[in-house]
Amino acid sequence: MSSEPFDAEMARFLAEAAKLGPAWQPDWPLARRRPARDENYRLNRAGRPPRLMVEDLDVGGLHVRIFRPPGEDPKPAMLYAHGGGWAWGSCETHDDITAEIADQADVVSVAFDYRLAPEHPHPAQVEDAATVLDWIRSSGRALGLDPGRIVAAGDSAGGQIAAGLALRLKAAGGPQLRGLVLVNPALGANTETASYLAHAMSPTLQRVHMVEYLEAFLGPRGSPAWRDPVALPNLATDVSGLPPTFISVAGHDPLHDDGVIFHDKLRAAGVACVLRHEPALAHTYIRARHASAAAKAGFAAIVEAVRQLGHEGLLS
């Protein structure tokens, strides 16, 4: 967490972004809030870098969007899981983010529309990630991807999906990912951590909504998903063998401590892990990367982590 004031440039960005998209209220039910949030994010996204080749495909019934930079093939791949509390979001809402990472890190970005909660609770999301990963490994070379160099990344709920995928691979004993890049990840169900309590009314994510998202994602309290480390990676008792991991946490985010807990768990198990703090920023800060110097620097660190893991297989 942080005692630094909230970044003024990000605050201005949020105010301007609210004007562009449809109005929505935090107390709306999820069914009404979902389309409004999707549309607001879609309207506020930046343009794609023009040099990218973009292709939409169907993979096992899932919509997949591929962003391919020019240059020599095959390139490392980034499997990207979007945020949205497992309950909203899509390739459209995160189009600019995945495109810019692909362009700047010189990787082929593979974004996908996983099934959403509560209609499809855990393990649907990680299962969908595994479906796309299997497809990359079996068919990637035809698309300019290197199946041996795959980084899984995601923001918020997408961070859980990426980490959960790595834990699923570990349990299966199959080939592991090249690396993980987790941005403001949701990795536990403890909503009484210091950061949850201190930032319950954060400007971009409120504690009450995370409680709602967790219940939509995991089902009724007491169900097996609430005890499954694939759903809640901070429950994992053995994380040895997971790939090198970069974690970004924001000082004004209820989820700040989720990322710190996972970082400490990985380091204790001997897994290479870099934790980057963004003390003046809040959840979803990557959306403000063109308006806030602090968010721009945080996004640049994410891009560099993807580049290093994809091309070099290590973090510095």
Phi and psi restraints in degrees (value plus and minus 20) as a CYANA .aco file:
   2 SER   PHI    -169.8  -129.8
   2 SER   PSI     127.4   167.4
   3 SER   PHI    -116.3   -76.3
   3 SER   PSI     -21.1    18.9
   4 GLU   PHI     -89.9   -49.9
   4 GLU   PSI     126.5   166.5
   5 PRO   PHI     -83.1   -43.1
   5 PRO   PSI     134.4   174.4
   6 PHE   PHI     -82.5   -42.5
   6 PHE   PSI     115.8   155.8
   7 ASP   PHI     -76.4   -36.4
   7 ASP   PSI     101.7   141.7
   8 ALA   PHI     -85.9   -45.9
   8 ALA   PSI     -54.6   -14.6
   9 GLU   PHI     -88.9   -48.9
   9 GLU   PSI     -57.7   -17.7
  10 MET   PHI     -88.1   -48.1
  10 MET   PSI     -57.1   -17.1
  11 ALA   PHI     -80.8   -40.8
  11 ALA   PSI     -61.9   -21.9
  12 ARG   PHI     -86.6   -46.6
  12 ARG   PSI     -58.6   -18.6
  13 PHE   PHI     -80.1   -40.1
  13 PHE   PSI     -65.1   -25.1
  14 LEU   PHI     -82.2   -42.2
  14 LEU   PSI     -59.4   -19.4
  15 ALA   PHI     -85.2   -45.2
  15 ALA   PSI     -61.6   -21.6
  16 GLU   PHI     -90.9   -50.9
  16 GLU   PSI     -58.7   -18.7
  17 ALA   PHI     -83.3   -43.3
  17 ALA   PSI     -56.0   -16.0
  18 ALA   PHI     -83.7   -43.7
  18 ALA   PSI     -47.9    -7.9
  19 LYS   PHI     -94.5   -54.5
  19 LYS   PSI     -48.1    -8.1
  20 LEU   PHI    -100.7   -60.7
  20 LEU   PSI     -56.8   -16.8
  21 GLY   PHI    -115.6   -75.6
  21 GLY   PSI     154.9   194.9
  22 PRO   PHI     -83.5   -43.5
  22 PRO   PSI     122.4   162.4
  23 ALA   PHI     -87.6   -47.6
  23 ALA   PSI     124.4   164.4
  24 TRP   PHI    -168.4  -128.4
  24 TRP   PSI     137.3   177.3
  25 GLN   PHI    -138.7   -98.7
  25 GLN   PSI     119.9   159.9
  26 PRO   PHI     -78.8   -38.8
  26 PRO   PSI     -45.7    -5.7
  27 ASP   PHI    -108.0   -68.0
  27 ASP   PSI     -17.6    22.4
  28 TRP   PHI     -84.6   -44.6
  28 TRP   PSI     128.3   168.3
  29 PRO   PHI     -85.9   -45.9
  29 PRO   PSI     137.0   177.0
  30 LEU   PHI     -75.6   -35.6
  30 LEU   PSI     -60.4   -20.4
  31 ALA   PHI     -80.9   -40.9
  31 ALA   PSI     -49.8    -9.8
  32 ARG   PHI    -110.1   -70.1
  32 ARG   PSI     -52.8   -12.8
  33 ARG   PHI     -93.5   -53.5
  33 ARG   PSI     -53.9   -13.9
  34 ARG   PHI     -76.8   -36.8
  34 ARG   PSI     -75.4   -35.4
  35 PRO   PHI     -85.4   -45.4
  35 PRO   PSI     -51.8   -11.8
  36 ALA   PHI     -87.8   -47.8
  36 ALA   PSI     -62.5   -22.5
  37 ARG   PHI     -85.3   -45.3
  37 ARG   PSI     -63.5   -23.5
  38 ASP   PHI     -77.7   -37.7
  38 ASP   PSI     -66.3   -26.3
  39 GLU   PHI     -88.8   -48.8
  39 GLU   PSI     -60.1   -20.1
  40 ASN   PHI     -81.3   -41.3
  40 ASN   PSI     -65.2   -25.2
  41 TYR   PHI     -86.8   -46.8
  41 TYR   PSI     -58.0   -18.0
  42 ARG   PHI     -84.0   -44.0
  42 ARG   PSI     -62.9   -22.9
  43 LEU   PHI     -90.4   -50.4
  43 LEU   PSI     -45.7    -5.7
  44 ASN   PHI    -116.9   -76.9
  44 ASN   PSI     -16.1    23.9
  45 ARG   PHI     -95.1   -55.1
  45 ARG   PSI     134.0   174.0
  46 ALA   PHI    -101.7   -61.7
  46 ALA   PSI     150.0   190.0
  47 GLY   PHI     -96.3   -56.3
  47 GLY   PSI     139.4   179.4
  48 ARG   PHI     -97.7   -57.7
  48 ARG   PSI     127.7   167.7
  49 PRO   PHI     -77.9   -37.9
  49 PRO   PSI     108.4   148.4
  50 PRO   PHI     -87.6   -47.6
  50 PRO   PSI     -39.8     0.2
  51 ARG   PHI    -100.2   -60.2
  51 ARG   PSI     -28.0    12.0
  52 LEU   PHI     -95.4   -55.4
  52 LEU   PSI     123.5   163.5
  53 MET   PHI    -112.3   -72.3
  53 MET   PSI     112.3   152.3
  54 VAL   PHI    -143.3  -103.3
  54 VAL   PSI     114.2   154.2
  55 GLU   PHI    -160.4  -120.4
  55 GLU   PSI     114.7   154.7
  56 ASP   PHI    -126.6   -86.6
  56 ASP   PSI     111.0   151.0
  57 LEU   PHI    -154.1  -114.1
  57 LEU   PSI     143.2   183.2
  58 ASP   PHI    -126.0   -86.0
  58 ASP   PSI     104.1   144.1
  59 VAL   PHI    -145.0  -105.0
  59 VAL   PSI      86.1   126.1
  60 GLY   PHI      37.4    77.4
  60 GLY   PSI      14.2    54.2
  61 GLY   PHI      65.3   105.3
  61 GLY   PSI     -17.8    22.2
  62 LEU   PHI    -125.3   -85.3
  62 LEU   PSI     119.3   159.3
  63 HIS   PHI     -97.1   -57.1
  63 HIS   PSI     105.9   145.9
  64 VAL   PHI    -143.5  -103.5
  64 VAL   PSI     116.9   156.9
  65 ARG   PHI    -141.5  -101.5
  65 ARG   PSI     107.2   147.2
  66 ILE   PHI    -131.9   -91.9
  66 ILE   PSI     112.4   152.4
  67 PHE   PHI    -136.9   -96.9
  67 PHE   PSI      98.8   138.8
  68 ARG   PHI    -141.0  -101.0
  68 ARG   PSI      96.8   136.8
  69 PRO   PHI     -92.9   -52.9
  69 PRO   PSI     138.9   178.9
  70 PRO   PHI     -91.5   -51.5
  70 PRO   PSI     147.1   187.1
  71 GLY   PHI      96.4   136.4
  71 GLY   PSI    -196.8  -156.8
  72 GLU   PHI     -85.5   -45.5
  72 GLU   PSI     118.1   158.1
  73 ASP   PHI    -125.4   -85.4
  73 ASP   PSI     140.3   180.3
  74 PRO   PHI    -102.6   -62.6
  74 PRO   PSI     134.1   174.1
  75 LYS   PHI    -129.3   -89.3
  75 LYS   PSI     138.1   178.1
  76 PRO   PHI     -79.7   -39.7
  76 PRO   PSI     135.1   175.1
  77 ALA   PHI    -132.0   -92.0
  77 ALA   PSI     126.9   166.9
  78 MET   PHI    -139.3   -99.3
  78 MET   PSI      94.9   134.9
  79 LEU   PHI    -107.5   -67.5
  79 LEU   PSI      95.5   135.5
  80 TYR   PHI    -133.2   -93.2
  80 TYR   PSI     105.8   145.8
  81 ALA   PHI    -125.4   -85.4
  81 ALA   PSI     102.0   142.0
  82 HIS   PHI     -93.2   -53.2
  82 HIS   PSI     137.7   177.7
  83 GLY   PHI    -105.1   -65.1
  83 GLY   PSI    -198.9  -158.9
  84 GLY   PHI     112.4   152.4
  84 GLY   PSI       7.7    47.7
  85 GLY   PHI      41.2    81.2
  85 GLY   PSI       6.4    46.4
  86 TRP   PHI      42.1    82.1
  86 TRP   PSI     -19.5    20.5
  87 ALA   PHI    -137.3   -97.3
  87 ALA   PSI     -31.1     8.9
  88 TRP   PHI    -175.9  -135.9
  88 TRP   PSI     158.0   198.0
  89 GLY   PHI      77.6   117.6
  89 GLY   PSI     144.6   184.6
  90 SER   PHI    -189.8  -149.8
  90 SER   PSI    -198.9  -158.9
  91 CYS   PHI     -79.5   -39.5
  91 CYS   PSI     -52.2   -12.2
  92 GLU   PHI     -88.1   -48.1
  92 GLU   PSI     -63.5   -23.5
  93 THR   PHI     -89.5   -49.5
  93 THR   PSI     -44.3    -4.3
  94 HIS   PHI    -135.3   -95.3
  94 HIS   PSI      -0.7    39.3
  95 ASP   PHI     -76.5   -36.5
  95 ASP   PSI     -69.9   -29.9
  96 ASP   PHI     -88.2   -48.2
  96 ASP   PSI     -56.1   -16.1
  97 ILE   PHI     -84.2   -44.2
  97 ILE   PSI     -70.6   -30.6
  98 THR   PHI     -87.8   -47.8
  98 THR   PSI     -54.4   -14.4
  99 ALA   PHI     -85.3   -45.3
  99 ALA   PSI     -65.2   -25.2
 100 GLU   PHI     -88.1   -48.1
 100 GLU   PSI     -56.6   -16.6
 101 ILE   PHI     -84.0   -44.0
 101 ILE   PSI     -64.2   -24.2
 102 ALA   PHI     -77.6   -37.6
 102 ALA   PSI     -65.9   -25.9
 103 ASP   PHI     -86.3   -46.3
 103 ASP   PSI     -67.1   -27.1
 104 GLN   PHI    -100.3   -60.3
 104 GLN   PSI     -49.7    -9.7
 105 ALA   PHI    -113.5   -73.5
 105 ALA   PSI     -26.1    13.9
 106 ASP   PHI      36.9    76.9
 106 ASP   PSI      32.2    72.2
 107 VAL   PHI    -148.6  -108.6
 107 VAL   PSI     139.8   179.8
 108 VAL   PHI    -108.4   -68.4
 108 VAL   PSI      97.8   137.8
 109 SER   PHI    -111.3   -71.3
 109 SER   PSI     110.4   150.4
 110 VAL   PHI    -139.0   -99.0
 110 VAL   PSI      82.9   122.9
 111 ALA   PHI    -118.1   -78.1
 111 ALA   PSI     134.3   174.3
 112 PHE   PHI    -168.8  -128.8
 112 PHE   PSI     130.3   170.3
 113 ASP   PHI    -114.6   -74.6
 113 ASP   PSI      76.4   116.4
 114 TYR   PHI     -98.0   -58.0
 114 TYR   PSI     142.1   182.1
 115 ARG   PHI     -86.3   -46.3
 115 ARG   PSI     123.9   163.9
 116 LEU   PHI    -123.5   -83.5
 116 LEU   PSI     128.1   168.1
 117 ALA   PHI    -104.8   -64.8
 117 ALA   PSI     137.4   177.4
 118 PRO   PHI    -104.0   -64.0
 118 PRO   PSI     -27.0    13.0
 119 GLU   PHI     -79.8   -39.8
 119 GLU   PSI     -54.1   -14.1
 120 HIS   PHI    -151.1  -111.1
 120 HIS   PSI      69.6   109.6
 121 PRO   PHI     -95.1   -55.1
 121 PRO   PSI     155.0   195.0
 122 HIS   PHI     -72.6   -32.6
 122 HIS   PSI     117.3   157.3
 123 PRO   PHI    -121.4   -81.4
 123 PRO   PSI       2.5    42.5
 124 ALA   PHI     -74.6   -34.6
 124 ALA   PSI     -61.5   -21.5
 125 GLN   PHI     -86.8   -46.8
 125 GLN   PSI     -66.4   -26.4
 126 VAL   PHI     -90.5   -50.5
 126 VAL   PSI     -54.7   -14.7
 127 GLU   PHI     -79.9   -39.9
 127 GLU   PSI     -61.3   -21.3
 128 ASP   PHI     -87.0   -47.0
 128 ASP   PSI     -59.1   -19.1
 129 ALA   PHI     -80.8   -40.8
 129 ALA   PSI     -60.7   -20.7
 130 ALA   PHI     -85.7   -45.7
 130 ALA   PSI     -56.3   -16.3
 131 THR   PHI     -81.1   -41.1
 131 THR   PSI     -65.9   -25.9
 132 VAL   PHI     -89.1   -49.1
 132 VAL   PSI     -59.1   -19.1
 133 LEU   PHI     -81.1   -41.1
 133 LEU   PSI     -65.2   -25.2
 134 ASP   PHI     -79.9   -39.9
 134 ASP   PSI     -59.3   -19.3
 135 TRP   PHI     -85.8   -45.8
 135 TRP   PSI     -62.2   -22.2
 136 ILE   PHI     -79.8   -39.8
 136 ILE   PSI     -63.7   -23.7
 137 ARG   PHI     -88.2   -48.2
 137 ARG   PSI     -51.2   -11.2
 138 SER   PHI    -110.7   -70.7
 138 SER   PSI     -49.6    -9.6
 139 SER   PHI    -144.3  -104.3
 139 SER   PSI     -19.6    20.4
 140 GLY   PHI     -82.7   -42.7
 140 GLY   PSI     -56.4   -16.4
 141 ARG   PHI     -81.4   -41.4
 141 ARG   PSI     -52.3   -12.3
 142 ALA   PHI     -87.4   -47.4
 142 ALA   PSI     -37.9     2.1
 143 LEU   PHI    -127.2   -87.2
 143 LEU   PSI      -7.3    32.7
 144 GLY   PHI      62.8   102.8
 144 GLY   PSI      -3.3    36.7
 145 LEU   PHI    -121.7   -81.7
 145 LEU   PSI     131.5   171.5
 146 ASP   PHI    -120.4   -80.4
 146 ASP   PSI      86.6   126.6
 147 PRO   PHI     -82.5   -42.5
 147 PRO   PSI     -35.5     4.5
 148 GLY   PHI    -109.4   -69.4
 148 GLY   PSI     -24.1    15.9
 149 ARG   PHI    -150.9  -110.9
 149 ARG   PSI      61.9   101.9
 150 ILE   PHI    -141.5  -101.5
 150 ILE   PSI     101.0   141.0
 151 VAL   PHI    -123.5   -83.5
 151 VAL   PSI     112.4   152.4
 152 ALA   PHI    -119.6   -79.6
 152 ALA   PSI     111.6   151.6
 153 ALA   PHI    -156.3  -116.3
 153 ALA   PSI     140.3   180.3
 154 GLY   PHI    -198.0  -158.0
 154 GLY   PSI     135.5   175.5
 155 ASP   PHI    -132.4   -92.4
 155 ASP   PSI     122.1   162.1
 156 SER   PHI      37.2    77.2
 156 SER   PSI    -139.1   -99.1
 157 ALA   PHI     -79.6   -39.6
 157 ALA   PSI     -51.8   -11.8
 158 GLY   PHI     -83.6   -43.6
 158 GLY   PSI     -48.5    -8.5
 159 GLY   PHI     -85.4   -45.4
 159 GLY   PSI     -59.2   -19.2
 160 GLN   PHI     -82.4   -42.4
 160 GLN   PSI     -62.6   -22.6
 161 ILE   PHI     -82.6   -42.6
 161 ILE   PSI     -62.5   -22.5
 162 ALA   PHI     -84.6   -44.6
 162 ALA   PSI     -68.4   -28.4
 163 ALA   PHI     -85.9   -45.9
 163 ALA   PSI     -60.0   -20.0
 164 GLY   PHI     -82.7   -42.7
 164 GLY   PSI     -56.8   -16.8
 165 LEU   PHI     -82.5   -42.5
 165 LEU   PSI     -63.5   -23.5
 166 ALA   PHI     -82.3   -42.3
 166 ALA   PSI     -60.6   -20.6
 167 LEU   PHI     -87.3   -47.3
 167 LEU   PSI     -57.2   -17.2
 168 ARG   PHI     -83.1   -43.1
 168 ARG   PSI     -63.2   -23.2
 169 LEU   PHI     -83.3   -43.3
 169 LEU   PSI     -60.3   -20.3
 170 LYS   PHI     -80.6   -40.6
 170 LYS   PSI     -65.8   -25.8
 171 ALA   PHI     -84.3   -44.3
 171 ALA   PSI     -53.2   -13.2
 172 ALA   PHI    -100.1   -60.1
 172 ALA   PSI     -36.5     3.5
 173 GLY   PHI      55.5    95.5
 173 GLY   PSI      -2.9    37.1
 174 GLY   PHI    -111.6   -71.6
 174 GLY   PSI    -195.2  -155.2
 175 PRO   PHI     -82.3   -42.3
 175 PRO   PSI     118.6   158.6
 176 GLN   PHI    -111.6   -71.6
 176 GLN   PSI     145.6   185.6
 177 LEU   PHI     -88.5   -48.5
 177 LEU   PSI     141.6   181.6
 178 ARG   PHI     -94.5   -54.5
 178 ARG   PSI     -50.4   -10.4
 179 GLY   PHI    -196.5  -156.5
 179 GLY   PSI     150.2   190.2
 180 LEU   PHI    -146.9  -106.9
 180 LEU   PSI     119.8   159.8
 181 VAL   PHI    -149.3  -109.3
 181 VAL   PSI      90.5   130.5
 182 LEU   PHI    -135.1   -95.1
 182 LEU   PSI     101.9   141.9
 183 VAL   PHI    -132.9   -92.9
 183 VAL   PSI      95.6   135.6
 184 ASN   PHI      27.7    67.7
 184 ASN   PSI      29.6    69.6
 185 PRO   PHI     -93.6   -53.6
 185 PRO   PSI     128.2   168.2
 186 ALA   PHI    -117.4   -77.4
 186 ALA   PSI      85.4   125.4
 187 LEU   PHI    -143.1  -103.1
 187 LEU   PSI     -19.2    20.8
 188 GLY   PHI    -168.5  -128.5
 188 GLY   PSI     153.2   193.2
 189 ALA   PHI    -134.0   -94.0
 189 ALA   PSI      -9.9    30.1
 190 ASN   PHI    -104.7   -64.7
 190 ASN   PSI      82.2   122.2
 191 THR   PHI    -114.6   -74.6
 191 THR   PSI      -0.2    39.8
 192 GLU   PHI    -132.9   -92.9
 192 GLU   PSI      -5.1    34.9
 193 THR   PHI     -86.9   -46.9
 193 THR   PSI     145.6   185.6
 194 ALA   PHI     -79.2   -39.2
 194 ALA   PSI     -60.3   -20.3
 195 SER   PHI     -91.8   -51.8
 195 SER   PSI     -56.0   -16.0
 196 TYR   PHI     -81.2   -41.2
 196 TYR   PSI     -62.5   -22.5
 197 LEU   PHI     -94.1   -54.1
 197 LEU   PSI     -59.1   -19.1
 198 ALA   PHI     -92.4   -52.4
 198 ALA   PSI     -50.4   -10.4
 199 HIS   PHI    -141.9  -101.9
 199 HIS   PSI      17.8    57.8
 200 ALA   PHI     -80.3   -40.3
 200 ALA   PSI     -47.4    -7.4
 201 MET   PHI    -135.2   -95.2
 201 MET   PSI      18.7    58.7
 202 SER   PHI     -74.9   -34.9
 202 SER   PSI     129.7   169.7
 203 PRO   PHI     -86.2   -46.2
 203 PRO   PSI     -38.2     1.8
 204 THR   PHI    -140.0  -100.0
 204 THR   PSI     -30.6     9.4
 205 LEU   PHI    -176.3  -136.3
 205 LEU   PSI     103.6   143.6
 206 GLN   PHI    -123.6   -83.6
 206 GLN   PSI     127.9   167.9
 207 ARG   PHI     -76.0   -36.0
 207 ARG   PSI     -61.5   -21.5
 208 VAL   PHI     -80.5   -40.5
 208 VAL   PSI     -53.6   -13.6
 209 HIS   PHI     -93.9   -53.9
 209 HIS   PSI     -56.0   -16.0
 210 MET   PHI     -84.9   -44.9
 210 MET   PSI     -57.6   -17.6
 211 VAL   PHI     -80.0   -40.0
 211 VAL   PSI     -64.3   -24.3
 212 GLU   PHI     -83.0   -43.0
 212 GLU   PSI     -64.7   -24.7
 213 TYR   PHI     -84.3   -44.3
 213 TYR   PSI     -62.6   -22.6
 214 LEU   PHI     -81.2   -41.2
 214 LEU   PSI     -61.1   -21.1
 215 GLU   PHI     -89.3   -49.3
 215 GLU   PSI     -54.1   -14.1
 216 ALA   PHI     -88.4   -48.4
 216 ALA   PSI     -59.8   -19.8
 217 PHE   PHI     -94.0   -54.0
 217 PHE   PSI     -61.9   -21.9
 218 LEU   PHI    -117.6   -77.6
 218 LEU   PSI     -33.7     6.3
 219 GLY   PHI      64.4   104.4
 219 GLY   PSI    -188.4  -148.4
 220 PRO   PHI     -78.0   -38.0
 220 PRO   PSI     121.8   161.8
 221 ARG   PHI     -80.0   -40.0
 221 ARG   PSI     116.5   156.5
 222 GLY   PHI      78.7   118.7
 222 GLY   PSI     -32.3     7.7
 223 SER   PHI     -93.4   -53.4
 223 SER   PSI     140.9   180.9
 224 PRO   PHI     -76.3   -36.3
 224 PRO   PSI     -50.5   -10.5
 225 ALA   PHI     -80.3   -40.3
 225 ALA   PSI     -49.3    -9.3
 226 TRP   PHI     -89.7   -49.7
 226 TRP   PSI     -30.6     9.4
 227 ARG   PHI    -135.7   -95.7
 227 ARG   PSI     -12.8    27.2
 228 ASP   PHI    -114.5   -74.5
 228 ASP   PSI      96.8   136.8
 229 PRO   PHI     -86.2   -46.2
 229 PRO   PSI     -39.7     0.3
 230 VAL   PHI     -87.3   -47.3
 230 VAL   PSI     -56.8   -16.8
 231 ALA   PHI     -97.0   -57.0
 231 ALA   PSI     -56.7   -16.7
 232 LEU   PHI    -149.3  -109.3
 232 LEU   PSI      62.2   102.2
 233 PRO   PHI     -75.8   -35.8
 233 PRO   PSI     -43.3    -3.3
 234 ASN   PHI     -90.3   -50.3
 234 ASN   PSI     -29.0    11.0
 235 LEU   PHI    -104.2   -64.2
 235 LEU   PSI     -32.6     7.4
 236 ALA   PHI     -81.5   -41.5
 236 ALA   PSI     112.5   152.5
 237 THR   PHI    -113.4   -73.4
 237 THR   PSI     -37.1     2.9
 238 ASP   PHI    -157.2  -117.2
 238 ASP   PSI      88.7   128.7
 239 VAL   PHI    -133.1   -93.1
 239 VAL   PSI      -9.3    30.7
 240 SER   PHI     -80.6   -40.6
 240 SER   PSI     125.9   165.9
 241 GLY   PHI      65.4   105.4
 241 GLY   PSI     -24.8    15.2
 242 LEU   PHI     -90.9   -50.9
 242 LEU   PSI     137.1   177.1
 243 PRO   PHI     -95.7   -55.7
 243 PRO   PSI     144.5   184.5
 244 PRO   PHI     -72.5   -32.5
 244 PRO   PSI     120.0   160.0
 245 THR   PHI    -153.9  -113.9
 245 THR   PSI     116.6   156.6
 246 PHE   PHI    -132.0   -92.0
 246 PHE   PSI     110.9   150.9
 247 ILE   PHI    -147.3  -107.3
 247 ILE   PSI     108.3   148.3
 248 SER   PHI    -129.2   -89.2
 248 SER   PSI     108.3   148.3
 249 VAL   PHI    -145.3  -105.3
 249 VAL   PSI     127.9   167.9
 250 ALA   PHI    -130.2   -90.2
 250 ALA   PSI     119.6   159.6
 251 GLY   PHI     -84.8   -44.8
 251 GLY   PSI     -46.5    -6.5
 252 HIS   PHI    -127.4   -87.4
 252 HIS   PSI      13.4    53.4
 253 ASP   PHI    -135.4   -95.4
 253 ASP   PSI     109.7   149.7
 254 PRO   PHI     -75.7   -35.7
 254 PRO   PSI     -48.1    -8.1
 255 LEU   PHI    -106.1   -66.1
 255 LEU   PSI     -17.5    22.5
 256 HIS   PHI     -68.0   -28.0
 256 HIS   PSI     -70.0   -30.0
 257 ASP   PHI     -90.3   -50.3
 257 ASP   PSI     -45.1    -5.1
 258 ASP   PHI     -77.4   -37.4
 258 ASP   PSI     -66.9   -26.9
 259 GLY   PHI     -86.7   -46.7
 259 GLY   PSI     -58.7   -18.7
 260 VAL   PHI     -84.6   -44.6
 260 VAL   PSI     -62.8   -22.8
 261 ILE   PHI     -80.5   -40.5
 261 ILE   PSI     -64.5   -24.5
 262 PHE   PHI     -88.0   -48.0
 262 PHE   PSI     -60.5   -20.5
 263 HIS   PHI     -76.4   -36.4
 263 HIS   PSI     -68.9   -28.9
 264 ASP   PHI     -83.4   -43.4
 264 ASP   PSI     -56.7   -16.7
 265 LYS   PHI     -85.5   -45.5
 265 LYS   PSI     -63.6   -23.6
 266 LEU   PHI     -84.7   -44.7
 266 LEU   PSI     -65.6   -25.6
 267 ARG   PHI     -82.6   -42.6
 267 ARG   PSI     -59.2   -19.2
 268 ALA   PHI     -84.2   -44.2
 268 ALA   PSI     -46.9    -6.9
 269 ALA   PHI    -110.8   -70.8
 269 ALA   PSI     -17.4    22.6
 270 GLY   PHI      63.9   103.9
 270 GLY   PSI      -6.0    34.0
 271 VAL   PHI    -107.1   -67.1
 271 VAL   PSI     112.9   152.9
 272 ALA   PHI     -83.7   -43.7
 272 ALA   PSI     104.3   144.3
 273 CYS   PHI    -168.3  -128.3
 273 CYS   PSI     112.4   152.4
 274 VAL   PHI    -132.5   -92.5
 274 VAL   PSI     107.4   147.4
 275 LEU   PHI    -130.8   -90.8
 275 LEU   PSI     102.7   142.7
 276 ARG   PHI    -133.3   -93.3
 276 ARG   PSI     106.0   146.0
 277 HIS   PHI    -115.0   -75.0
 277 HIS   PSI     116.7   156.7
 278 GLU   PHI    -136.9   -96.9
 278 GLU   PSI      65.4   105.4
 279 PRO   PHI     -85.1   -45.1
 279 PRO   PSI     -46.9    -6.9
 280 ALA   PHI    -118.6   -78.6
 280 ALA   PSI     -18.9    21.1
 281 LEU   PHI    -127.1   -87.1
 281 LEU   PSI     149.8   189.8
 282 ALA   PHI    -145.9  -105.9
 282 ALA   PSI     155.5   195.5
 283 HIS   PHI     -72.3   -32.3
 283 HIS   PSI     125.6   165.6
 284 THR   PHI      46.3    86.3
 284 THR   PSI       2.8    42.8
 285 TYR   PHI     -80.9   -40.9
 285 TYR   PSI     -43.7    -3.7
 286 ILE   PHI     -82.3   -42.3
 286 ILE   PSI     -40.5    -0.5
 287 ARG   PHI     -91.2   -51.2
 287 ARG   PSI     -41.0    -1.0
 288 ALA   PHI    -115.3   -75.3
 288 ALA   PSI      -4.7    35.3
 289 ARG   PHI     -84.5   -44.5
 289 ARG   PSI     -41.9    -1.9
 290 HIS   PHI    -116.1   -76.1
 290 HIS   PSI     -20.6    19.4
 291 ALA   PHI    -140.8  -100.8
 291 ALA   PSI     -38.3     1.7
 292 SER   PHI    -145.6  -105.6
 292 SER   PSI     107.9   147.9
 293 ALA   PHI     -82.6   -42.6
 293 ALA   PSI     -59.1   -19.1
 294 ALA   PHI     -86.0   -46.0
 294 ALA   PSI     -62.6   -22.6
 295 ALA   PHI     -87.2   -47.2
 295 ALA   PSI     -56.6   -16.6
 296 LYS   PHI     -81.1   -41.1
 296 LYS   PSI     -63.0   -23.0
 297 ALA   PHI     -86.6   -46.6
 297 ALA   PSI     -60.1   -20.1
 298 GLY   PHI     -83.7   -43.7
 298 GLY   PSI     -61.2   -21.2
 299 PHE   PHI     -86.4   -46.4
 299 PHE   PSI     -59.1   -19.1
 300 ALA   PHI     -81.1   -41.1
 300 ALA   PSI     -56.8   -16.8
 301 ALA   PHI     -86.7   -46.7
 301 ALA   PSI     -57.5   -17.5
 302 ILE   PHI     -83.3   -43.3
 302 ILE   PSI     -67.8   -27.8
 303 VAL   PHI     -78.2   -38.2
 303 VAL   PSI     -64.5   -24.5
 304 GLU   PHI     -84.4   -44.4
 304 GLU   PSI     -57.4   -17.4
 305 ALA   PHI     -83.2   -43.2
 305 ALA   PSI     -63.8   -23.8
 306 VAL   PHI     -81.8   -41.8
 306 VAL   PSI     -63.5   -23.5
 307 ARG   PHI     -81.5   -41.5
 307 ARG   PSI     -68.7   -28.7
 308 GLN   PHI     -82.8   -42.8
 308 GLN   PSI     -67.1   -27.1
 309 LEU   PHI     -86.1   -46.1
 309 LEU   PSI     -62.4   -22.4
 310 GLY   PHI     -87.8   -47.8
 310 GLY   PSI     -66.1   -26.1
 311 HIS   PHI    -111.5   -71.5
 311 HIS   PSI     -49.3    -9.3
 312 GLU   PHI    -135.9   -95.9
 312 GLU   PSI     -40.3    -0.3
 313 GLY   PHI      55.9    95.9
 313 GLY   PSI      -0.2    39.8
 314 LEU   PHI    -172.0  -132.0
 314 LEU   PSI     149.0   189.0
 315 LEU   PHI    -140.3  -100.3
 315 LEU   PSI     127.7   167.7
